[in-house]
Amino acid sequence: MRAGYGRSIFEPLMPLILGRDISGEVAAIGNSVRSLGIGQEVFGALHPTAVRGTYTDYAILAEDELAPKPAPISHVVCLV
């Protein structure tokens, strides 16, 4: 990638953020979100065809891509 391999494929998506799985806390929600709340701990995964990634400080996901994190399970275990 650093040498330019795949530039013609990925350049429209740059910066490319990798990752599908996520575990964290809801920072904000849209008007139509009903099952999640700000501050709630969640985990989930993006659809395999998603062009965005989750290896970042903040990620935008659809409500159906997340589920409440069980209290006794750590965020690290959710990602294994």
DADAZI-V306270 format. One line per field, one symbol per residue. ss: DSSP state (H for helix, E for strand, - for the rest). phi: phi as a letter, one per 20 degrees, with the letter a starting at -180 (. if undefined). psi: psi as a letter, one per 40 degrees, with the letter a starting at -180 (. if undefined). A space follows every 10 residues. Layout:
# DADAZI-V306270
ss = ???
phi = ???
psi = ???
This chain:
# DADAZI-V306270
ss = ------HHHH HHH------- EEEEE----- ---------- EEEEE----- ---------- --HHHEEE-- ----HHHH--
phi = .feofngfee gfeffedeod ebbrdfebce fefdeccfnf ecbrbffgef edcdebfccd cfgfecbfff gfdfffffee
psi = ddeeheddde deeihhhiid iihahhdiii dehdeiiheh hiiaiiidei eiiegidiih iideeiihhh dehidddde.
